[in-house]
Every structure is written in structure tokens, then in C-alpha cells.
Amino acid sequence: MQIFFPDPWHKKRHHKRRLIQPHFIATIAEILAPRSRLYIASDWHDYVQHIMKTISASPLFQNTAGEGAYTKRPQWRPLTAFEERAQREGRTIFDLCFEKIA
């Protein structure tokens, strides 16, 4: 499964609207087959930290790059308009990859 540049909902009062939440991760885990991978990319560091914390807390997934680590950008990942804009604005792109535990 791939989730590239989900809306970061910058304001603290809107954080509850962020896509990556514990209940969403649990739902994804029900759908994915064992050893399936979840790829996520974002350019908002605070959201990436939230994503890392949320998915790492799930006993159903493990970080393929190691605990708390980011992965390299996969060659196959398409360059989105959001990524192009982030690059123009000088933001760092963070890639994460988690594998569903068998």
C-alpha cells in the first residue's frame, strides 16, 4: 500500500483529521496480507514524526529501515506535484516503509 503526501493538517486543533491514526493503521492491518508493505512519503517533519510514532506503536507493523529510521526514496515512487512543490520550497522529503508482521 502506498500513501504519498497525505494532508498534514498543520493546525493542532485539526490533527484529529490526519489520515494516519491508530484506528486507520488497524484497518490497514486487517486488509494487508502478511509481509505486505506500507510506503509513506511526506515533506512535513512534524507529521512524519507523528506517522513514525503511530505506526511504530502498532504491534502489527515493523519498520523495514530499523526502529525510528527512514528509508531511501524508492526508485519506483512517482514524483508527485506535492513533492515537486516541496522541493522547490526547500523542504526535505521523508520516506517510510513498514512491513506487516506475519
C-alpha positions as a printed Julia matrix, in Angstrom:
102×3 Matrix{Float64}:
  0.0     0.0    0.0
  1.24    3.48  -0.82
  0.33    6.78   0.79
  2.21    9.7   -0.7
  1.98   13.2    0.78
 -1.17   12.9    2.9
 -2.64   16.2    4.07
 -0.65   17.22   7.17
 -3.41   19.33   8.78
 -0.94   21.83  10.23
 -3.06   23.4   12.98
 -3.01   21.47  16.25
 -6.8    21.56  16.56
 -7.01   19.8   13.18
 -4.54   16.99  13.95
 -7.5    14.67  14.63
 -8.24   14.86  10.88
 -4.88   13.44   9.87
 -5.2    10.21   7.9
 -2.55    8.29   9.83
 -4.21    7.48  13.15
 -4.2     4.27  15.22
 -7.66    3.17  14.0
 -6.63    3.69  10.36
 -3.46    1.62  10.88
 -5.53   -1.15  12.48
 -7.89   -1.12   9.48
 -4.97   -1.31   7.05
 -3.55   -4.25   9.02
 -6.83   -6.13   8.56
 -6.67   -5.65   4.79
 -2.99   -6.27   4.07
 -1.58   -9.75   3.71
  1.31  -10.76   5.98
  4.66   -9.32   4.83
  2.88   -6.65   2.75
  4.5    -3.23   2.84
  3.12    0.17   3.65
  5.05    3.02   1.98
  4.53    6.6    3.1
  6.18    9.82   1.93
  5.75   13.3    3.37
  7.54   16.62   3.46
  6.17   17.84   6.81
  8.59   16.79   9.54
  6.13   17.06  12.43
  3.63   14.88  10.55
  6.35   12.38   9.69
  7.23   12.15  13.39
  3.55   11.54  14.15
  3.38    8.85  11.46
  6.55    7.15  12.74
  5.25    7.17  16.33
  1.75    5.97  15.39
  2.8     3.06  13.16
  5.74    2.05  15.36
  3.32    1.75  18.29
  1.33   -0.88  16.39
  2.37   -4.46  17.14
  1.2    -5.34  13.61
  3.93   -3.48  11.7
  7.71   -3.19  11.78
  9.89   -0.5   10.26
 11.93   -2.03   7.42
 14.72    0.53   7.91
 15.02   -0.18  11.63
 13.4     1.4   14.64
 12.92    5.14  14.17
 14.78    5.19  10.84
 13.73    6.48   7.44
 14.23    4.63   4.2
 15.71    5.87   0.94
 13.3     7.11  -1.7
 12.28    4.09  -3.78
 13.22    4.46  -7.45
  9.73    3.38  -8.47
  7.92    6.08  -6.45
  6.36    8.64  -8.81
  7.28   12.29  -8.45
  4.06   13.99  -7.35
  3.13   17.63  -7.71
  3.26   17.91  -3.91
  6.82   16.58  -3.89
  7.89   18.95  -6.67
  6.48   21.89  -4.74
  8.17   20.79  -1.51
 11.49   20.51  -3.32
 11.1    23.99  -4.84
 10.39   25.33  -1.35
 13.44   23.56   0.06
 11.66   21.03   2.29
 13.14   17.61   2.98
 11.19   14.58   1.76
 10.89   11.7    4.22
 10.15    8.14   3.1
  8.97    5.43   5.46
  8.38    1.75   4.85
  6.66   -0.62   7.27
  6.02   -4.31   6.8
  3.01   -6.12   8.21
  4.21   -8.75  10.63
  3.23  -12.28   9.64
